[in-house]
Amino acid sequence: MTPKFDLRMFLPALNWFGLGTTIFAAILGAAAVWLLSVEFIRPVLPFFPVDAATAEAMAAHRTAAGAAARIGLIRGELWTDYAMTLAPDISGELAIPTSAQLSEMASLESARAAAVAAAELAPYDTRAWLLMAGTDARGLGQKAAGPLKMSYYAGPNELSLIPLRIKIATQSDAITDPELQALVGGEIRAIITRKPGFKPVIVSAYRDALPEGRRFIESQVGDLDPKLLASLRATSPSR
């Protein structure tokens, strides 16, 4: 005898399937709203604040970048954006802060905290590590060598970051780190042999470097470019 088909036997399974589908659709909808809201709020920023003018322009977007980072929460690149808007100009000469510059310390600390959050969420983002190194080198009592090395490992071919990486290394005691010497030295030699258009970067870094940094730059330029070496020594500043 052929058993009769009874749809009621499948109703519980169908109800669970419908409920699961509804929940899944609701989650997808919430995720879409979350992603779209962040993109609407997130400001369009340059890749990195490589000079004072860019840093000042980025600061104007601080509120929007902060809101996007808090809404995005787990998106590391949003925290990097926010850190960049918080950081004052870190491309200039490093110096012991004067009383007039102490107001920047709070901004540096906030920028570093955001950069740390970015590095924890997106350790592949070389900008976060470089921001940490830049803020550490400017008087936060932290060693810049560690995050500076990470900026090389995370983004060894980021041409726009070359000037600041060399500056931070040669203007601080980070240049005494052997591992960092190898990384910075490779970048300097690559400029001389393959990227001659970047030679002004070496000149600028040498001008503002500590004595240890200047000696390091001279050792790397060496016989590769005697003309550049002579030019550097001729304009060597007294510190």
N, C-alpha and C positions, 0 to 999 in steps of 0.2 A: 504494500500500500504506500503510495507516494505521500510524504509528509506535506502538510499545508504550509505555505509561506505566510508568516505573520510579521508584518512590518513593525509591530509593537516591540518585537524582540530587539530591534536595532535602534529604537528611539533613544535609550540612554547613551549609546555610543555617539549617535548623531548630535545629541545635546552637548556632550562634552567637546565634540569636534567644533561645533558652532561657537561654544564659549571660548575655546582656545584660539580660534580664528579671530574672534572679536578682540580678545586681549592682545594678540599679536599685532593686529591692525592698529589698536590704540597705542601700543608701544612705538610702532613705526611712525605714527602721526606725531607723537610727542617728540621723538628724535628729530623728525623733520623740522618741527617748530623750533626746537633747540638749536639745530644747525643754522637754520635760516636767520633766526634772531641774532645770533652771533655775527653772521656775515653782514647783516644790515648795520650793526653797531660798529663793527671793527673798522678802524680808519686805515686808509691806504698809506703805508709808510715806506720810506727808502729801506734798502736792505740793511744798512748799518749807519750810525752817525759818525762819519769819518772826519768831520770838521765841526767847528763851533756853530756855523750857520745851520748845518743839518741838525745838530743837537737842539738848537733853539727852535727850529721849525717843528721837530718831533714833539717837543715839550707842549706845544699848543694842542696836541691830540691826547694829552695824558688822561683826561676824564673818560673819553670814549674807549681808549685802549684798556684802562682799568676795568671799566664795565664789561667789555668783551671778555677779558681774562677771567673775571669772577663768574660770568655766566658760562663760559666755556669750561672753566674749572680744571678739567683734566687734559686740556690741549696745551702742550708745552709751548708751541709757537706763539700762542696768544700771550703767555707770560713773558716771553722774550720781547714781544712788541711793547708790552707794558714797561718792562725794565728799561728798554731803550728810551722811552719817553720820560722816565724818571731820572736817568743819569745825566748829570751836567756834562759839559764838554770834557772828554777824557783823551782827546787827541793832542793836547798841548803838552808843554813841558811839565814834568812832575816836580813838585816842590813841597816843602813843609808848609802846611796851611798857616796863613796869617789870620789875625783876628777877623779881618774882613771876609775871609774865605771859610770860616768855621760854619757859617750858615749852610754851606754845601754838604757838610758831613751828614746831616739828616737825610738829604736827598741821596747821597751815596749809599747810606745804609738801606734805604728803601729800595734803591735800584739793585743792590746786591741781594736783598731778600727775594725780590721778584726773579732775579737771574738764577738764584739757587732753586727756586720752585720750577723754573723752566728747565734747568739742567736735570732735575730729578724726573720730570715728566718726559722730556725729549733730550736725552743725553747725546743724541746725534747732532744737535743744533750747535754749531761752532760759535755762533754769536753769543749764546748764553754764557759759555765758558770765557769768551773774551771780555764780556762785560764784567764778569766776576774778577778777572785778572786786572782789568782797568780800574775798577773801584778799589780793589785791594792795594794796588800800587799807589793809590792817592791818599793813603793815610788811615786806613781802617784797621791797621794792626794785623792784617792777614798777610800771608806769603803769597805773592802773585805767581810764583813758579808753577805750582800745581795746576791751577785752572788754565794758565797760559799754555802749558804742555797739552792739556786736553783740547784746547782750541786748535792746535796743530793736528792732533790725531783725528778729531771729528771733521775737520775741513781743511786738509793740507793744500788744496788747490783753489782756495777762495782768494782771488787776486785782490779784491777790494779790502781785505783784512791785513794784507802784508804790511802796510805802513805802520799801523797801530801795534801789530805784534812785535815788530822790530823795535819800535819806540819803547814799549813797555819793558821789553827784555833789557835793553841797553840803558834805560834810565832808572833801573832799580837793581837790587841785589839778586834778582832772578837770574841774571846773566852768569852768576857764579855756579849755577847748577849744570853739571856736565851733560846731562841728557838734553837740557834746553839749549845748551851751546851747540850741540849737534843739529838740532832742529833749526835754530836761527841761522847758524852758519850755512846750512844747506840752502836756506832761502836767500841769503846774501849772495852766495856763489851762483845761484840760479839767476838772480837779477843780472849779474855781471856777464854771464855766459849766454843767457837765453832771453833775457828781458831788459835790454839796455834802456828802454824807455822808463824804467823804474829806478834808474840810478839816483835821481833827486831824492828818492825815499831814503837812500843810504846817507846822502849828504845831510838831510834834515835830521835823521836819527843821530848822526855823529855830532851835529852841532849841539844837541840838547842832552847828549849822553853823559853819564858819570865817567870818571877816569877809567874805571874798569871796562865800561861799555865801549869807550873810544878805543882802548887797546884791543878789545876783542874785534871790533870792526876792522881795525888796521890789519889784524892777523888774518882775517878772512879775505880782505881785498888783496893784500900781499902782492904776489907776482902776477895775479890774474889781470890786474889793471893798474900798472904803475902810475899812469897819468892821474887816475882818480885818487890813488893813495897820496900822491904828492899834493893834489888839490885839497884833500882833507887835512893834511898836516899843515898846510900853509894857512888855513883858516881856522885852526884849532883854537877853540875858545879857552879862556882861563877860568877855572872853577875853583 
